[in-house]
Amino acid sequence: HCRRVFQDAYGMPPREYLAILRQQEAMRLLAGGDDTIEHIAFRTGYDNAQSLIRQFRKWTGTTPGEFRRRHRGELLFLTPLDVRGTRS
């Protein structure tokens, strides 16, 4: 019942919404700081950097390192729907 109510309210299942929130935080940390990919992976709930890199590539079509080079210093203000639209 809760899943159905959540999906009706947000237009996606809770698991997908959580994945988007993790992606947003990873993107924000990559653009705005100098933390290592490993540290960002742990902060966003991944077991290791490789897991984050693999998932990030699925989301954006690029690696976290390349994303950081392109967006360094930017303040990213994303909504879950903004991020959802960036997925490949």
C-alpha positions in Angstrom: 0.0 0.0 0.0 2.8 2.5 0.9 4.6 1.8 -2.3 1.5 2.5 -4.3 0.8 5.8 -2.4 4.4 6.9 -2.9 4.3 6.1 -6.6 1.1 8.0 -7.0 2.6 11.0 -5.3 6.0 11.0 -6.9 5.4 9.3 -10.2 8.1 6.6 -9.5 8.7 3.8 -7.0 10.6 4.6 -3.8 13.7 2.6 -4.9 14.0 4.7 -8.1 13.5 7.9 -6.1 16.2 6.9 -3.7 18.6 6.1 -6.5 18.0 9.5 -8.0 18.7 11.2 -4.6 22.0 9.3 -4.4 22.8 10.4 -7.9 22.0 14.0 -7.1 24.3 13.9 -4.1 27.1 12.3 -6.0 26.8 15.0 -8.7 26.7 17.8 -6.2 29.8 16.4 -4.3 31.7 15.9 -7.6 31.0 19.4 -8.8 31.5 21.3 -5.6 34.5 19.6 -3.9 37.7 17.7 -3.9 36.6 14.5 -2.2 37.9 11.4 -3.7 35.6 9.2 -5.8 36.0 6.6 -3.0 34.8 9.0 -0.3 31.9 10.2 -2.4 30.9 6.5 -3.0 30.8 5.9 0.7 28.9 9.1 1.4 26.3 8.2 -1.1 25.8 4.6 0.1 28.0 2.6 -2.2 30.3 -0.1 -1.0 33.2 1.1 -3.2 34.2 3.5 -5.9 33.8 0.9 -8.7 30.1 0.6 -7.8 29.6 4.3 -8.0 31.5 4.6 -11.2 29.5 1.9 -12.9 26.2 3.3 -11.8 27.2 6.9 -12.6 28.1 5.9 -16.1 24.7 4.3 -16.5 23.0 7.6 -15.3 25.0 10.1 -17.2 26.9 8.3 -20.0 30.2 9.7 -18.5 32.5 8.9 -15.6 32.5 10.7 -12.3 36.0 12.1 -13.1 34.9 13.5 -16.5 31.7 14.9 -14.9 33.9 16.7 -12.2 36.2 18.2 -14.9 33.2 19.6 -16.8 31.3 20.9 -13.8 34.0 21.8 -11.2 32.9 24.7 -9.1 29.3 24.8 -10.3 26.5 24.8 -7.8 24.1 22.1 -8.9 20.4 22.5 -7.9 18.6 19.5 -9.2 15.2 18.0 -8.5 14.6 14.3 -8.8 12.8 14.9 -12.1 15.8 16.9 -13.5 18.1 14.0 -12.8 15.6 11.5 -14.1 15.7 13.2 -17.4 19.5 12.9 -17.7 19.5 9.1 -17.6 20.4 7.2 -20.7 
